[in-house]
């Protein structure tokens, strides 16, 4: 067998991140983009909810004892604050869904922790909308809670755990390769 002169054998290329991504992470990422679309709907619903928030607060205020009722100005202030909070949180939700989808697909382990916290916060936001906001806003947010729960469940499955570990190892190997040049 003749020797091959002048040919160097290179180490096999490390796998690409996309090759490591299990179906659970792919599905979770797709669900995050669906959550982003749902959050956009939530922004539209919340942007139109101010009159309903005022009505809900007036109704709640009327049921309070006379000494605990808000004045008209305080009631309007509470409605403005509630409205602004719901709209700002809805816009932030859109940005968070996008950031989490991108970072999870890149194998950033911290992103699934943040996604888990955000799913819990979304549940609390939806409860707040149901109790202090409007029924329409709560109904618009309810599917997002379900999507968030599915995403969290998928991101903590054993294949997902391996993906995040492998992605971290791949990043470390690439960093070591580039710093060794």
N, C-alpha and C positions, 0 to 999 in steps of 0.2 A: 504494500500500500504506500503510494508516494506521499511524502510529507508536504503539507501545504505551507509554503514559505511566505512570509510577509503578511499573513492573515492573523489578526488578533481576534480573539473571541471576547466579546463584551458580555458583561453580566446581563442576565435577562432584565428587561425593563420591568419596573414595578407595575402592578395593575393600576389601571385608571380608577378613579373614584366611582365613576358610573358603573364599572364592572362589579364593584363591591356592594352597591346599593341593593338591599333586599326589597322584595315586593311591599313589605310593611312600610318602609320609609318612602317608597315611590307613592304608595296610596296615601300616606299621611301628608306628603307634600302636595299632592293633587287636592286633597281635602282642604289644605290650608289656602290654596288658591280659590277653592269654592267658598271658604270662609271669608276671604277677601271680598268676593262678590256679594255675599250676604251682608258684610259690614257696610259696603257701599249702599245697599238698600236701606240698611239701618240709618245711615247718614241722611238719606232722603226722607225717611219716615220721621226721624227726630227733628229735622229742619222744619217740618210742617206741624210739629206737635205742641207748639206753645199755647194755643187756645185750649187744648185739651188738658195741658198741665195746669193752667190757671183754673179751669173748671174743677179738676180733681183736688187741687189745694183748697179752693173755696168750699167744696163739699166737706173735706176733712176738717177745715177750720170751723165750719158751722156746727160740727158734731162735738167740738171741744166745749168745755165749760166756759162761761162768759169771761172769767178772769184769765183764762189761758189762750183766748183767741188772739190771733194776729190782727193788727190794724190793717187798713187797706194798703197803706204804703209798705208795711212789712210783708204783707201777703204778695204784693207785686214784686218786691225784692226777692222773696223766696222763689217765686215763679221764674223770674229772670235768671236767678242763680241755678235753679234746677235745669232749666232749658239749656243754658250755656254749658253746664256740666255734661248733660246728655249728648249735646252736639260735639263738644270737644272729645269726649270719650269715644264717640263713634268714629270720628276722624282718626284718632289715635289707634283705634282697633284696626282700621284699614291698613295703616302703616305697619302695625305690629304683625298682622297676618302676612304681609309681604316680606318683612324682614325675617320672620320665622321660617317661611317657606324656602327662602333663598339659603339661609344659614343651615337649616336642617339638611337640605339636599347636599350641602357641602360637607356634611359630617361634623359640624360643630356641636360637640356634646352640650355645651352651655345652653345652646338654643332649645334643646328639648326641656331643660329645666325651666327656662323662661316661658316656653310654650305651655308647660304645665301650670305655672303660676298664672299666666294670662287666661287660661281656660277657667281656672277658679275665679279670677276677677270678673270674667265675662258672666259667669253664673251669678255672682253678686250684683253685677250691673243689671242683669235681667230681672232679678228679684226686686231691686230698687225701682226699676221701671214699672214693674207690676204693682208695687205698693205705693209709689210716690209719683209715678209718671202716668203713662197712658196704656190702655190695653193694647192699642195698635203697636206701640213701641215694644212692649213686652212680647207680643206675638211675633213681631219682626225679628226680635233677638233670639227667640226660642230655638230656631233651627241652628243658630250659631253655637248655642250651648251644646247641642247634640254633636255637631261637627267637631267642636273642641274636645268633647269627651272621647270621640272616636280617634282623633289625632293623638291624644295623650295615651290611650290604650295601645295604639299601634307603635308609638315611639318607645314604649317600655317593654316590648316583646323581646325575647332572647335574640332573634336575628337582628333586630335594631340595635340591641346592646353591642353585639359583635361588630356591626357596621361602624358605630361610633368609636369603638376601640380600634378597629382596623384603620379608620380614617385618621385617627390621631397618630397611629404608628406610621402610616404613609406620609403624613406631614412631617413627622420627625425624621424619617429616612430621607425625604427630599431636602429637608433643611441641612442635614448632615452632609449630603452629597454636594449641595451648593456651597456650603461653608468650607468644604475640604478642597475646593478648587484653587 
